[in-house]
Amino acid sequence: MELLFSFGTFAIIAFLAAVSPGPDFLVVSKNSLAHSRTAGMWTALGVGSALLVHVTYTLIGIGLIISNSILIFSIIKILGAIYLIWLGCNILWSKSEHQILVSEAAPTYKAPLTAFKEGFLTNVLNPKATVFFVSIFTQFVSPGLPKIIQAAYGIEVAIIVALWFVALSAMLTMSLIKNKLGIVQNKLMKVMGVALILLGVKVAFDNR
């Protein structure tokens, strides 16, 4: 019973972390609106897969090393910041991203692998994900806990996050919502581009 309660609590924390606005939210929304539901869902799967990377290095102890090494953590932080800024600039510079998604206009195509890589890289290079897993896992996962249970926690959070973003993509590409958002698509894409750039700058200069 205690283990089930622990898994339930962990699930709630994972969900709350997923729904909070951040780079993952922006990149999934961008690909869903500018391209297609399929692109958004593949991006969501990329985010979920990246979480398994964070889970793996945290469980084997590397996460603790990264969190306590200024050099390693700084490298991850700078790489993540550069990637977010690049994504934001790419949105602002690309005319194809700014197409109005009205019902008679076909959205631009994004290959599933490309969408998956965007989601994967956005999450795996996010230094806050490292901090999240190291801090949260130390509260729920003890060294004496069986490896299969430790892995189950990681798989649980990856599934929850991936499902949330898949659901988000599905909601954003519903005809009613899509047509409403399509009216302001041009401005919305620019806002997302600027938001990604600002997030990248914030990550680069965040000393916490």
SESE-24542 format. One record per residue: residue in three letters; x negated, y negated, z of N, C-alpha, C, O in turn; residue number from 0. Coordinates in Angstrom, 3 decimals. Atoms other than C-alpha are relative to their C-alpha. Layout:
<pts>
PT resn      n_u      n_v      n_w     ca_u     ca_v     ca_w      c_u      c_v      c_w      o_u      o_v      o_w resi
PT  ALA        X        Y        Z        X        Y        Z        X        Y        Z        X        Y        Z  NUM
...
</pts>
This chain:
<pts>
PT resn      n_u      n_v      n_w     ca_u     ca_v     ca_w      c_u      c_v      c_w      o_u      o_v      o_w resi
PT  MET   -0.822    1.201    0.000    0.000    0.000    0.000   -0.864   -1.262    0.000   -0.585   -2.225   -0.715    0
PT  GLU    0.906    1.143   -0.081   -2.820   -2.378    0.894   -0.673   -0.253   -1.346   -0.858   -1.400   -1.753    1
PT  LEU    0.644    0.137    1.307   -4.503   -1.676   -2.450    0.957   -0.606   -1.019    0.559   -1.447   -1.825    2
PT  LEU   -1.003    0.542    0.911   -1.282   -2.398   -4.343    0.220   -1.487    0.251    0.365   -2.267   -0.691    3
PT  PHE   -0.147    1.410   -0.357   -0.890   -5.684   -2.460   -1.186   -0.803   -0.525   -1.028   -1.915   -1.028    4
PT  SER    1.213    0.664    0.473   -4.480   -6.566   -3.331    0.042   -0.197   -1.516   -0.312   -1.263   -2.019    5
PT  PHE   -0.112    0.110    1.453   -3.889   -5.832   -7.026    1.050   -1.045   -0.387    0.871   -1.795   -1.347    6
PT  GLY   -1.050    0.975    0.272   -0.692   -7.888   -6.923   -0.474   -1.424    0.222   -0.193   -2.313   -0.582    7
PT  THR    0.545    1.326   -0.304   -2.428  -10.853   -5.307   -0.996   -0.430   -1.061   -0.995   -1.576   -1.511    8
PT  PHE    1.003    0.283    1.021   -5.276  -10.627   -7.779    0.671   -0.343   -1.330    0.203   -1.221   -2.056    9
PT  ALA   -0.739    0.248    1.236   -2.776  -10.530  -10.663    0.570   -1.414   -0.022    0.534   -2.089   -1.051   10
PT  ILE   -0.565    1.348   -0.094   -1.117  -13.735   -9.453   -1.085   -1.054   -0.204   -0.883   -2.034   -0.921   11
PT  ILE    1.123    0.936    0.143   -4.472  -15.517   -9.164   -0.463   -0.061   -1.455   -0.727   -1.139   -1.989   12
PT  ALA    0.431   -0.066    1.399   -5.459  -14.336  -12.655    0.980   -0.727   -0.912    0.574   -1.436   -1.833   13
PT  PHE   -1.020    0.652    0.824   -2.168  -15.535  -14.131   -0.040   -1.514    0.167    0.046   -2.253   -0.815   14
PT  LEU    0.056    1.439   -0.250   -2.395  -18.949  -12.480   -1.225   -0.624   -0.661   -1.168   -1.746   -1.165   15
PT  ALA    1.218    0.494    0.656   -5.941  -19.330  -13.787    0.197   -0.058   -1.515   -0.304   -0.966   -2.179   16
PT  ALA   -0.221   -0.059    1.451   -4.796  -18.359  -17.289    0.890   -1.127   -0.489    0.623   -1.712   -1.538   17
PT  VAL   -0.964    1.004    0.467   -1.877  -20.807  -17.494   -0.498   -1.426    0.195    0.057   -2.358   -0.387   18
PT  SER    0.524    1.352   -0.183   -3.937  -23.764  -16.306   -0.696   -0.450   -1.285   -1.437    0.325   -1.889   19
PT  PRO    0.580    0.495    1.256   -4.977  -25.964  -19.270   -1.532    0.070    0.005   -2.176   -0.262    1.001   20
PT  GLY    1.447   -0.108    0.125   -8.510  -25.363  -20.484   -0.376    0.334   -1.430    0.481    0.312   -2.313   21
PT  PRO    0.456   -0.309    1.365  -10.615  -24.408  -23.526    0.759    1.155   -0.644    1.089    1.084   -1.828   22
PT  ASP   -0.720   -1.151    0.560   -8.854  -21.039  -23.979    1.392   -0.412   -0.475    1.824   -0.035   -1.565   23
PT  PHE   -1.338    0.482    0.344   -5.436  -22.703  -23.974   -0.040   -0.816   -1.291    0.812   -0.652   -2.164   24
PT  LEU    0.085    0.876    1.167   -6.543  -25.263  -26.544   -0.310    0.769   -1.283    0.290    0.507   -2.326   25
PT  VAL    0.394   -0.702    1.225   -8.179  -22.848  -28.975    1.092    0.956   -0.476    1.288    1.122   -1.680   26
PT  VAL   -1.123   -0.868    0.381   -5.252  -20.395  -28.895    1.125   -0.836   -0.602    1.715   -0.451   -1.611   27
PT  SER   -1.054    0.884    0.514   -2.778  -23.249  -29.400   -0.360   -0.530   -1.375    0.481   -0.582   -2.272   28
PT  LYS    0.460    0.551    1.282   -4.842  -24.718  -32.213    0.138    1.010   -1.125    0.652    0.683   -2.195   29
PT  ASN   -0.077   -1.017    1.052   -5.078  -21.474  -34.161    1.434    0.446   -0.278    1.773    0.802   -1.406   30
PT  SER   -1.400   -0.372    0.184   -1.409  -20.679  -33.589    0.735   -1.041   -0.837    1.502   -0.693   -1.735   31
PT  LEU   -0.717    1.080    0.669   -0.191  -24.069  -34.800   -0.562   -0.306   -1.394    0.192   -0.520   -2.343   32
PT  ALA    0.606    0.375    1.275   -2.670  -24.769  -37.574   -0.066    1.156   -0.989   -0.206    0.937   -2.193   33
PT  HIS    0.148   -1.150    0.895   -2.785  -21.238  -38.959    1.224    0.921    0.057    2.090    0.852   -0.815   34
PT  SER   -1.132   -0.930   -0.044   -0.354  -18.534  -37.846    0.081    0.669    1.364   -0.838    0.570    2.177   35
PT  ARG   -0.158   -0.781   -1.229    0.996  -16.404  -35.019   -1.069    1.084    0.081   -1.621    1.346    1.150   36
PT  THR    1.021   -1.057    0.021   -1.380  -13.638  -36.095   -1.352   -0.541    0.421   -2.058    0.084    1.213   37
PT  ALA    1.284    0.620   -0.362   -4.384  -15.974  -35.847   -0.038   -0.315    1.487   -1.053   -0.099    2.149   38
PT  GLY   -0.057    0.310   -1.422   -3.246  -17.114  -32.415   -0.142    1.238    0.870   -0.809    1.209    1.904   39
PT  MET    0.064   -1.231   -0.784   -2.814  -13.551  -31.191   -1.391    0.630   -0.040   -1.862    1.169    0.961   40
PT  TRP    1.370   -0.516    0.085   -6.225  -12.474  -32.466   -0.943   -0.844    0.859   -1.888   -0.323    1.452   41
PT  THR    0.783    0.879   -0.870   -7.687  -15.501  -30.675    0.204    0.398    1.455   -0.746    0.435    2.238   42
PT  ALA   -0.322   -0.433   -1.360   -5.908  -14.370  -27.503   -0.727    1.294    0.352   -1.229    1.446    1.465   43
PT  LEU    0.712   -1.265   -0.232   -7.402  -10.884  -27.864   -1.496   -0.242    0.165   -2.167    0.465    0.917   44
PT  GLY    1.404    0.360   -0.150  -10.823  -12.492  -28.257   -0.288   -0.520    1.398   -1.308   -0.183    1.999   45
PT  VAL    0.134    0.514   -1.363  -10.339  -14.349  -24.984    0.027    1.147    1.007   -0.804    1.205    1.913   46
PT  GLY   -0.105   -1.145   -0.906   -9.250  -11.147  -23.235   -1.239    0.882   -0.036   -1.690    1.367    1.001   47
PT  SER    1.204   -0.832    0.134  -12.243   -9.225  -24.594   -1.203   -0.656    0.669   -2.034    0.028    1.265   48
PT  ALA    1.112    0.721   -0.630  -14.653  -11.925  -23.393    0.046    0.159    1.515   -0.993    0.200    2.174   49
PT  LEU   -0.130   -0.181   -1.442  -13.272  -11.496  -19.890   -0.636    1.305    0.455   -1.165    1.388    1.564   50
PT  LEU    0.619   -1.285   -0.345  -14.478   -7.892  -19.941   -1.516   -0.140    0.120   -2.156    0.572    0.894   51
PT  VAL    1.441    0.276   -0.104  -18.001   -9.239  -20.495   -0.298   -0.601    1.366   -1.233   -0.181    2.047   52
PT  HIS    0.181    0.624   -1.314  -17.673  -11.459  -17.415    0.159    1.031    1.112   -0.600    1.039    2.081   53
PT  VAL   -0.254   -1.040   -0.998  -16.277   -8.531  -15.457   -1.205    0.928    0.127   -1.637    1.253    1.233   54
PT  THR    1.117   -0.947    0.010  -19.134   -6.233  -16.484   -1.227   -0.541    0.707   -1.791    0.122    1.577   55
PT  TYR    1.228    0.507   -0.638  -22.012   -8.505  -15.517    0.233   -0.379    1.462   -0.703   -0.366    2.262   56
PT  THR   -0.285    0.307   -1.400  -20.262   -9.525  -12.304   -0.086    1.264    0.852   -0.675    1.252    1.933   57
PT  LEU   -0.027   -1.249   -0.766  -19.733   -5.930  -11.175   -1.384    0.627    0.169   -1.644    1.303    1.165   58
PT  ILE    1.338   -0.594   -0.130  -23.337   -4.932  -11.843   -0.976   -0.961    0.688   -2.161   -0.664    0.834   59
PT  GLY    0.829    0.904   -0.802  -24.618   -7.955   -9.934   -0.637   -1.142   -0.748   -1.171   -2.060   -0.124   60
PT  ILE    0.634    1.068    0.766  -25.851  -10.140  -12.780    0.728   -1.326    0.222    0.114   -2.393    0.211   61
PT  GLY   -0.778    1.208   -0.224  -23.022  -12.591  -12.131   -0.521   -0.784    1.191   -0.585   -2.013    1.153   62
PT  LEU    0.531    0.653   -1.190  -24.448  -13.318   -8.690   -1.336   -0.656   -0.295   -1.626   -1.746    0.197   63
PT  ILE    1.300    0.553    0.381  -27.905  -13.847  -10.181    0.195   -1.280   -0.810   -0.475   -2.286   -0.575   64
PT  ILE   -0.271    1.166    0.837  -26.500  -16.239  -12.796    0.485   -1.173    0.836    0.051   -2.308    0.642   65
PT  SER   -0.571    1.069   -0.809  -24.542  -18.198  -10.221   -1.033   -0.639    0.925   -0.860   -1.778    1.358   66
PT  ASN    1.034    0.523   -0.888  -27.688  -18.626   -8.104   -1.257   -0.455   -0.729   -2.219   -0.892   -0.098   67
PT  SER    1.142    0.449    0.791  -30.081  -19.429  -10.950    0.387   -1.267   -0.751    1.219   -1.230   -1.657   68
PT  ILE   -0.310    1.286    0.633  -29.981  -23.083  -11.959   -0.333    0.051   -1.486    0.435   -0.451   -2.306   69
PT  LEU    0.429   -0.045    1.396  -31.870  -22.391  -15.196    0.965    0.798   -0.858    1.429    0.312   -1.889   70
PT  ILE   -0.887   -0.867    0.789  -29.708  -19.485  -16.418    1.393   -0.612   -0.104    1.996   -0.629   -1.177   71
PT  PHE   -1.338    0.581    0.006  -26.478  -21.177  -15.407    0.030   -1.252   -0.878    1.016   -1.497   -1.573   72
PT  SER    0.064    1.221    0.814  -27.579  -24.436  -17.072   -0.003    0.333   -1.489    0.617   -0.366   -2.291   73
PT  ILE    0.038   -0.419    1.403  -28.327  -22.604  -20.330    1.397    0.383   -0.478    1.830   -0.020   -1.557   74
PT  ILE   -1.369   -0.404    0.330  -24.860  -21.026  -20.313    0.894   -1.224   -0.113    1.727   -1.317   -1.014   75
PT  LYS   -0.820    1.205   -0.028  -23.326  -24.393  -19.475   -0.210   -0.842   -1.263    0.755   -1.312   -1.867   76
PT  ILE    0.304    0.810    1.187  -25.086  -26.231  -22.315    0.508    0.684   -1.271    1.069    0.027   -2.147   77
PT  LEU   -0.504   -0.727    1.170  -24.269  -23.502  -24.858    1.516   -0.116   -0.093    2.068   -0.329   -1.173   78
PT  GLY   -1.456    0.131   -0.019  -20.631  -23.606  -23.791    0.444   -1.388   -0.387    1.412   -1.546   -1.131   79
PT  ALA   -0.345    1.388    0.315  -20.540  -27.403  -23.996   -0.174   -0.282   -1.491    0.677   -0.915   -2.115   80
PT  ILE    0.268    0.214    1.429  -22.092  -27.422  -27.478    1.079    0.662   -0.851    1.546    0.086   -1.833   81
PT  TYR   -1.013   -0.718    0.783  -19.614  -24.838  -28.730    1.348   -0.711    0.060    2.024   -0.825   -0.963   82
PT  LEU   -1.270    0.714   -0.135  -16.591  -26.743  -27.361   -0.010   -1.298   -0.805    0.973   -1.635   -1.465   83
PT  ILE    0.118    1.248    0.766  -17.827  -30.005  -28.871    0.040    0.289   -1.494    0.658   -0.446   -2.264   84
PT  TRP   -0.015   -0.386    1.426  -18.439  -28.248  -32.192    1.413    0.332   -0.456    1.833   -0.080   -1.537   85
PT  LEU   -1.383   -0.343    0.340  -14.910  -26.830  -32.167    0.847   -1.264   -0.151    1.617   -1.403   -1.101   86
PT  GLY   -0.771    1.241    0.044  -13.450  -30.250  -31.406   -0.317   -0.825   -1.235    0.589   -1.328   -1.898   87
PT  CYS    0.408    0.767    1.186  -15.457  -31.983  -34.139    0.504    0.679   -1.270    0.910    0.009   -2.219   88
PT  ASN   -0.466   -0.748    1.167  -14.514  -29.233  -36.591    1.484   -0.274   -0.270    1.904   -0.382   -1.422   89
PT  ILE   -1.423    0.308    0.146  -10.821  -29.926  -35.930    0.179   -1.404   -0.565    0.993   -1.613   -1.464   90
PT  LEU   -0.139    1.387    0.433  -11.257  -33.675  -36.407   -0.465   -0.199   -1.438    0.087   -1.029   -2.161   91
PT  TRP    0.563    0.176    1.332  -13.295  -33.294  -39.594    0.735    0.783   -1.078    0.715    0.402   -2.248   92
PT  SER   -0.626   -0.871    0.987  -11.285  -30.544  -41.268    1.400   -0.475   -0.347    2.280   -0.502    0.514   93
PT  LYS   -1.315    0.455    0.449   -8.361  -31.845  -43.309    1.007    1.136    0.023    2.192    0.916    0.271   94
PT  SER   -0.921   -1.149    0.050   -6.901  -28.345  -43.594    0.650    0.255    1.350    1.747    0.810    1.415   95
PT  GLU   -0.559   -0.207   -1.327   -6.371  -28.289  -39.816    1.189   -0.928    0.240    2.003   -0.684    1.131   96
PT  HIS   -0.991    1.022   -0.283   -4.093  -31.314  -40.098    1.237    0.117   -0.874    2.021   -0.829   -0.953   97
PT  GLN   -1.184   -0.181    0.808   -1.482  -29.897  -42.428    1.252   -0.038    0.864    1.264    0.493    1.974   98
PT  ILE   -1.260    0.019   -0.710    2.083  -30.583  -41.365    0.652    1.364   -0.162    0.831    1.850   -1.279   99
PT  LEU   -0.538   -1.354    0.053    3.629  -27.247  -40.447    1.526   -0.013   -0.081    2.200    0.558    0.777  100
PT  VAL   -1.432   -0.048    0.223    7.123  -27.851  -41.765    0.320    1.310   -0.680   -0.576    1.985   -1.187  101
PT  SER   -0.379   -1.335    0.442    9.113  -24.832  -42.902   -0.406    0.297   -1.423   -0.694    1.448   -1.752  102
PT  GLU    0.327   -0.294    1.394    8.349  -25.282  -46.603   -1.487   -0.043   -0.301   -1.892    0.212   -1.435  103
PT  ALA    1.443    0.071    0.218    4.597  -25.713  -46.128   -0.667    1.243    0.565   -0.425    1.619    1.712  104
PT  ALA    0.681   -1.221   -0.457    2.416  -22.617  -45.907   -1.198   -0.367    0.853   -2.000   -1.204    0.438  105
PT  PRO    1.161    0.282   -0.842   -0.097  -22.676  -43.037   -1.262    0.567   -0.613   -1.208    1.518   -1.394  106
PT  THR    1.270   -0.485    0.534   -3.762  -22.202  -43.835   -0.323    1.355    0.629    0.082    1.645    1.754  107
PT  TYR    0.323   -1.359   -0.460   -5.139  -18.673  -43.489   -1.300   -0.006    0.780   -2.275   -0.640    0.377  108
PT  LYS    1.224   -0.226   -0.768   -7.671  -17.746  -40.824   -0.139    1.494    0.206    0.770    2.143    0.724  109
PT  ALA    0.237   -1.433   -0.106   -9.185  -14.273  -40.918    0.073    0.450    1.457   -0.394   -0.265    2.344  110
PT  PRO   -0.109   -0.500   -1.377   -8.427  -12.154  -37.826   -1.338    0.029    0.740   -1.403   -0.338    1.913  111
PT  LEU    1.306   -0.075   -0.651  -12.139  -11.616  -37.113   -0.499   -1.384    0.391   -1.087   -1.556    1.458  112
PT  THR    0.415    1.373   -0.293  -12.818  -15.362  -37.293    0.756   -0.532    1.210    0.170   -1.151    2.097  113
PT  ALA   -0.821    0.436   -1.132   -9.926  -16.084  -34.923   -0.440    0.707    1.284   -0.531    0.084    2.342  114
PT  PHE    0.454   -0.777   -1.150  -11.091  -13.307  -32.585   -1.309   -0.565    0.543   -1.466   -0.718    1.754  115
PT  LYS    1.303    0.527   -0.417  -14.648  -14.710  -32.524    0.137   -1.354    0.678   -0.576   -1.642    1.639  116
PT  GLU   -0.212    1.304   -0.621  -13.386  -18.203  -31.720    0.476    0.158    1.438   -0.032   -0.500    2.346  117
PT  GLY   -0.501   -0.238   -1.343  -11.436  -16.932  -28.741   -1.063    0.606    0.901   -1.202    0.219    2.061  118
PT  PHE    1.038   -0.690   -0.759  -14.289  -14.677  -27.625   -1.097   -0.970    0.447   -1.464   -1.005    1.622  119
PT  LEU    1.097    0.915   -0.310  -16.998  -17.345  -27.811    0.437   -1.130    0.926   -0.322   -1.566    1.792  120
PT  THR   -0.503    1.070   -0.866  -14.821  -20.013  -26.211    0.010    0.441    1.449   -0.352   -0.334    2.335  121
PT  ASN   -0.066   -0.485   -1.371  -14.334  -17.850  -23.135   -1.344    0.486    0.526   -1.707    0.182    1.663  122
PT  VAL    1.241   -0.599   -0.502  -17.655  -16.022  -22.910   -1.056   -1.064    0.298   -1.948   -0.837    1.116  123
PT  LEU    0.951    1.084   -0.241  -19.569  -19.349  -23.038    0.535   -1.027    0.992   -0.054   -2.093    1.167  124
PT  ASN   -0.581    0.911   -0.985  -17.346  -20.965  -20.418   -0.626    0.269    1.368   -0.354    1.310    1.967  125
PT  PRO    0.666   -0.248   -1.289  -19.473  -21.364  -17.253    0.970    0.121    1.161    0.663    0.765    2.165  126
PT  LYS   -0.973   -0.087   -1.081  -16.355  -21.773  -15.139    0.539    1.416    0.147    0.955    1.818    1.234  127
PT  ALA   -0.429   -1.397   -0.071  -15.396  -18.208  -16.012   -0.976    0.796    0.865   -0.571    1.674    1.628  128
PT  THR    1.010   -0.662   -0.828  -18.672  -17.067  -14.447    0.241   -0.288    1.470    0.232    0.618    2.302  129
PT  VAL   -0.248    0.396   -1.389  -17.965  -19.024  -11.277    1.260    0.667    0.529    1.293    1.136    1.667  130
PT  PHE   -1.271   -0.600   -0.403  -14.382  -17.716  -11.189   -0.181    1.458    0.383    0.266    1.880    1.449  131
PT  PHE    0.127   -1.430   -0.256  -15.343  -14.054  -11.410   -0.906    0.297    1.183   -0.616    1.184    1.987  132
PT  VAL    0.899   -0.251   -1.127  -18.245  -14.247   -8.993    0.696   -0.335    1.316    0.593    0.424    2.279  133
PT  SER   -0.640    0.423   -1.245  -16.203  -16.135   -6.381    1.215    0.854    0.342    1.402    1.227    1.500  134
PT  ILE   -1.219   -0.764   -0.260  -12.941  -14.205   -6.776   -0.311    1.477    0.261    0.268    2.085    1.161  135
PT  PHE    0.303   -1.423   -0.160  -14.465  -10.733   -7.140   -0.613    0.292    1.363   -0.410    1.369    1.923  136
PT  THR    0.601   -0.237   -1.311  -16.433  -11.170   -3.931    1.061    0.050    1.097    0.811    0.573    2.183  137
PT  GLN   -1.095   -0.028   -0.968  -13.097  -11.634   -2.149    0.806    1.301   -0.075    1.405    1.731    0.911  138
PT  PHE   -0.846   -1.183    0.219  -11.442   -8.539   -3.617   -0.790    1.298   -0.164   -0.293    2.379    0.153  139
PT  VAL    0.774   -1.205    0.330  -14.233   -6.150   -4.606   -1.206    0.105    0.918   -2.094   -0.747    0.890  140
PT  SER    1.140   -0.246   -0.885  -16.606   -4.760   -1.996   -0.912    1.051   -0.635   -0.450    1.883   -1.416  141
PT  PRO    0.935   -0.968    0.578  -19.757   -2.776   -2.872    0.398    1.453    0.227    0.080    2.320   -0.586  142
PT  GLY   -0.379   -1.376   -0.304  -18.287    0.320   -1.242    1.245    0.481   -0.729    1.597    1.658   -0.656  143
PT  LEU   -1.220   -0.368    0.727  -15.170    0.277   -3.389   -0.375    0.855   -1.214   -1.335    0.534   -1.914  144
PT  PRO    0.309   -0.853    1.156  -15.112    3.069   -6.021   -0.092   -0.806   -1.293    0.665   -1.754   -1.504  145
PT  LYS    0.229    0.734    1.243  -16.366    1.917   -9.410    1.254   -0.075   -0.862    1.499   -1.079   -1.531  146
PT  ILE   -1.201   -0.013    0.840  -13.128    2.912  -11.092    1.014   -1.048    0.483    1.738   -1.630   -0.324  147
PT  ILE   -0.889    1.025   -0.550  -11.177    0.602   -8.747   -0.537   -1.386   -0.336    0.227   -2.288   -0.681  148
PT  GLN    0.623    1.269    0.355  -13.649   -2.219   -9.338    0.289   -0.339   -1.458    0.641   -1.471   -1.791  149
PT  ALA   -0.252    0.207    1.427  -13.264   -1.757  -13.089    1.472   -0.322   -0.255    1.805   -1.103   -1.146  150
PT  ALA   -1.443    0.218    0.168   -9.465   -1.674  -12.702    0.370   -1.454    0.243    1.246   -1.997   -0.429  151
PT  TYR   -0.240    1.425   -0.249   -9.524   -5.186  -11.246   -0.351   -0.820   -1.253    0.393   -1.711   -1.663  152
PT  GLY    0.444    0.728    1.184  -11.451   -6.410  -14.260    0.916    0.205   -1.191    1.252   -0.740   -1.903  153
PT  ILE   -0.906   -0.304    1.113   -9.228   -4.648  -16.773    1.346   -0.689    0.215    1.972   -1.173   -0.727  154
PT  GLU   -1.278    0.655   -0.324   -6.175   -6.024  -14.969   -0.009   -1.467   -0.408    0.930   -1.938   -1.049  155
PT  VAL    0.044    1.435    0.309   -7.286   -9.654  -15.318   -0.113   -0.232   -1.501    0.470   -1.179   -2.028  156
PT  ALA    0.152    0.143    1.452   -8.303   -9.165  -18.969    1.342    0.205   -0.700    1.679   -0.527   -1.631  157
PT  ILE   -1.313   -0.278    0.603   -4.891   -7.692  -19.826    0.982   -1.139    0.275    1.711   -1.569   -0.619  158
PT  ILE   -0.920    1.083   -0.372   -2.975  -10.397  -17.938   -0.270   -1.258   -0.818    0.652   -1.878   -1.348  159
PT  VAL    0.366    1.208    0.746   -4.878  -13.230  -19.598    0.312    0.156   -1.485    0.865   -0.749   -2.110  160
PT  ALA   -0.260   -0.235    1.424   -4.667  -11.682  -23.069    1.499   -0.032   -0.294    1.921   -0.630   -1.283  161
PT  LEU   -1.449   -0.027    0.202   -0.916  -11.053  -22.717    0.603   -1.391    0.115    1.518   -1.740   -0.631  162
PT  TRP   -0.505    1.368   -0.143   -0.322  -14.613  -21.518   -0.239   -0.796   -1.289    0.656   -1.491   -1.770  163
PT  PHE    0.314    0.781    1.192   -2.078  -16.084  -24.548    0.691    0.551   -1.249    1.016   -0.202   -2.167  164
PT  VAL   -0.797   -0.572    1.094   -0.370  -13.656  -26.920    1.424   -0.557    0.081    2.008   -0.928   -0.938  165
PT  ALA   -1.338    0.557   -0.195    2.945  -14.824  -25.436    0.039   -1.475   -0.361    1.006   -1.948   -0.956  166
PT  LEU    0.079    1.428    0.341    1.855  -18.451  -25.779    0.014   -0.188   -1.513    0.723   -1.048   -2.035  167
PT  SER    0.039    0.075    1.462    1.038  -17.899  -29.454    1.364    0.285   -0.602    1.794   -0.385   -1.540  168
PT  ALA   -1.340   -0.361    0.496    4.420  -16.248  -30.000    0.983   -1.145    0.223    1.800   -1.446   -0.647  169
PT  MET   -0.909    1.107   -0.310    6.231  -19.138  -28.300   -0.258   -1.204   -0.907    0.684   -1.820   -1.407  170
PT  LEU    0.347    1.173    0.810    4.365  -21.847  -30.227    0.379    0.175   -1.466    0.595   -0.810   -2.172  171
PT  THR   -0.303   -0.244    1.416    5.127  -20.194  -33.566    1.459    0.407   -0.238    1.815    0.814   -1.344  172
PT  MET   -1.430   -0.181    0.204    8.861  -19.716  -32.973    0.510   -1.125   -0.900    0.078   -2.270   -0.765  173
PT  SER   -0.458    0.966    1.001   10.728  -21.495  -35.772    0.411   -1.330    0.602   -0.021   -2.383    0.131  174
PT  LEU   -0.500    1.228   -0.607   12.471  -24.021  -33.523   -1.138   -0.848    0.553   -1.227   -2.044    0.278  175
PT  ILE    1.113    0.726   -0.610    9.343  -24.954  -31.569   -0.994   -0.445   -1.058   -1.491   -1.571   -1.012  176
PT  LYS    0.972    0.295    1.041    7.083  -24.812  -34.625    0.430   -1.203   -0.835   -0.389   -2.064   -1.157  177
PT  ASN   -0.497    1.107    0.800    9.296  -27.181  -36.610   -0.017   -1.311    0.774   -0.295   -2.370    0.210  178
PT  LYS    0.046    1.193   -0.839    9.532  -29.610  -33.701   -1.426   -0.535    0.106   -1.673   -1.734   -0.026  179
PT  LEU    1.399    0.392   -0.120    5.771  -29.609  -33.234   -0.579   -0.415   -1.339   -1.501   -1.227   -1.403  180
PT  GLY    0.509    0.314    1.331    5.239  -29.765  -36.989    0.116   -1.465   -0.345   -0.675   -1.983   -1.134  181
PT  ILE   -0.211    1.429    0.262    6.536  -33.333  -37.019   -1.195   -0.821    0.486   -1.560   -1.832   -0.113  182
PT  VAL    1.146    0.749   -0.562    3.605  -34.448  -34.886   -1.295    0.801   -0.108   -2.244    0.563    0.639  183
PT  GLN    1.154   -0.891    0.128    1.122  -31.799  -36.064   -1.310   -0.759   -0.204   -2.330   -0.427    0.400  184
PT  ASN    1.208    0.767    0.302   -1.358  -34.338  -37.419   -0.605   -0.579    1.282   -1.797   -0.416    1.546  185
PT  LYS    0.468    0.629   -1.231   -1.608  -36.213  -34.125   -0.369    1.055    1.043   -1.334    0.894    1.790  186
PT  LEU    0.245   -1.056   -0.979   -1.444  -33.025  -32.064   -1.366    0.651   -0.204   -2.084    0.922    0.758  187
PT  MET    1.294   -0.600    0.289   -4.456  -31.526  -33.823   -1.144   -0.939    0.391   -2.177   -0.497    0.894  188
PT  LYS    1.029    0.964   -0.375   -6.430  -34.736  -33.293   -0.166   -0.056    1.516   -1.279   -0.158    2.032  189
PT  VAL    0.055    0.002   -1.466   -5.519  -34.727  -29.609   -0.750    1.230    0.502   -1.562    1.132    1.422  190
PT  MET    0.695   -1.231   -0.393   -6.691  -31.102  -29.321   -1.497   -0.099   -0.290   -2.322    0.347    0.506  191
PT  GLY    1.408    0.157    0.349   -9.935  -31.944  -31.101   -0.726   -0.876    1.008   -1.814   -0.534    1.472  192
PT  VAL    0.592    0.912   -0.983  -10.640  -34.874  -28.772   -0.081    0.671    1.363   -1.070    0.518    2.080  193
PT  ALA   -0.022   -0.684   -1.300   -9.638  -32.762  -25.747   -1.136    1.022    0.111   -1.767    1.137    1.162  194
PT  LEU    1.092   -0.978   -0.011  -12.125  -30.018  -26.710   -1.353   -0.692    0.138   -2.233   -0.216    0.855  195
PT  ILE    1.256    0.758   -0.096  -14.892  -32.597  -27.171   -0.204   -0.508    1.429   -1.298   -0.398    1.983  196
PT  LEU    0.094    0.510   -1.372  -14.125  -34.172  -23.777   -0.276    1.121    0.995   -1.022    0.937    1.957  197
PT  LEU    0.278   -1.152   -0.859  -14.067  -30.725  -22.163   -1.462    0.419   -0.110   -2.100    0.759    0.886  198
PT  GLY    1.398   -0.343    0.209  -17.449  -29.992  -23.713   -0.928   -0.961    0.730   -1.900   -0.541    1.358  199
PT  VAL    0.810    1.018   -0.706  -18.886  -33.251  -22.363    0.105    0.189    1.506   -0.884    0.066    2.228  200
PT  LYS   -0.196   -0.216   -1.435  -17.367  -32.544  -18.953   -0.798    1.199    0.489   -1.424    1.151    1.548  201
PT  VAL    0.769   -1.199   -0.358  -18.904  -29.061  -18.892   -1.484   -0.308    0.051   -2.186    0.131    0.961  202
PT  ALA    1.437    0.320    0.078  -22.304  -30.450  -19.906   -0.486   -0.808    1.188   -1.608   -0.615    1.658  203
PT  PHE    0.439    0.902   -1.063  -22.378  -33.077  -17.159    0.570    0.341    1.368    0.381   -0.404    2.330  204
PT  ASP   -0.562   -0.419   -1.285  -20.547  -31.188  -14.421   -1.108    0.634    0.841   -1.673    1.661    0.467  205
PT  ASN    1.101   -0.480   -0.847  -23.054  -30.686  -11.614    0.460    0.938    1.111   -0.349    1.370    1.932  206
PT  ARG   -0.475   -0.870   -1.058  -20.804  -28.554   -9.411   -0.409    1.437   -0.247   -0.090    2.316    0.553  207
</pts>
